[in-house]
Amino acid sequence: MMKKLILVTSPPACGKTFVTKKLAKAIPNCVYLDKDSLIVLSKQIFVVANQEYNRSSDFFEAEIRDYEYDCIMEIAMEALEYNDTVFINAPYTREVRTPGYMENLRRQLLEKKGAELIVVWVQCDVEVCRQRMIARNSDRDTWKLENWDEYVKKLDFSVPTGIKNIFLFDNSSDDKFKVSIKEAVKYFEELK
């Protein structure tokens, strides 16, 4: 069986955490990683830099964002030394639309870890996303909700193209989730 790195991706508040945790419970003996676990460190960077906590700011984009992604990917690469299946729950919204990034990651995984890359794109209606963001009531979403029209213009909810091994997970409703979770588990089992 080939090792797998499974990126569960989508814009924020589409249900990545819920979906990834359910998938991880359904796939025996896997590693679950969540980029949000790094937020405690990122918040401290805002404090030390005397910057307002705003994960949509120019400061975040320039000084924090890419390092969070690099960090979670390094942890995942290390985890592949000890386990066959590693999930990363993170938006990766730019990366999945950058063919060079995805191809380089695919090549690194194969050459260094003997692993394949699988992308799960969590689909969700924009309004459902907004309602979930309101419901989760997280300080990381304050600016986003206060500036919703400006924020949502930056997002691309369309399915990324040109990705080998992509699974579309419809998380727009409970019924669609139930269908998608069964299909996803079957999809992963067929990749063995």
HELIX and SHEET records of a PDB file:
HELIX    1   1 LYS A   16  ALA A   26  1                                  11    
HELIX    2   2 LYS A   35  LEU A   38  5                                   4    
HELIX    3   3 ILE A   39  VAL A   48  1                                  10    
HELIX    4   4 ASP A   58  GLU A   63  1                                   6    
HELIX    5   5 ARG A   65  ALA A   79  1                                  15    
HELIX    6   6 GLU A   95  ARG A   97  5                                   3    
HELIX    7   7 PRO A   99  GLN A  108  1                                  10    
HELIX    8   8 LEU A  109  LYS A  113  3                                   5    
HELIX    9   9 VAL A  126  ARG A  136  1                                  11    
HELIX   10  10 ASP A  139  ASP A  141  5                                   3    
HELIX   11  11 THR A  142  GLU A  146  1                                   5    
HELIX   12  12 TRP A  148  LYS A  153  1                                   6    
HELIX   13  13 ASP A  174  GLU A  190  1                                  17    
SHEET    1   A 5 VAL A  31  ASP A  34  0                                        
SHEET    2   A 5 THR A  85  ASN A  89  1                                        
SHEET    3   A 5 LYS A   3  THR A   9  1                                        
SHEET    4   A 5 ALA A 115  GLN A 123  1                                        
SHEET    5   A 5 ILE A 166  ASP A 170  1                                        
END                                                                             
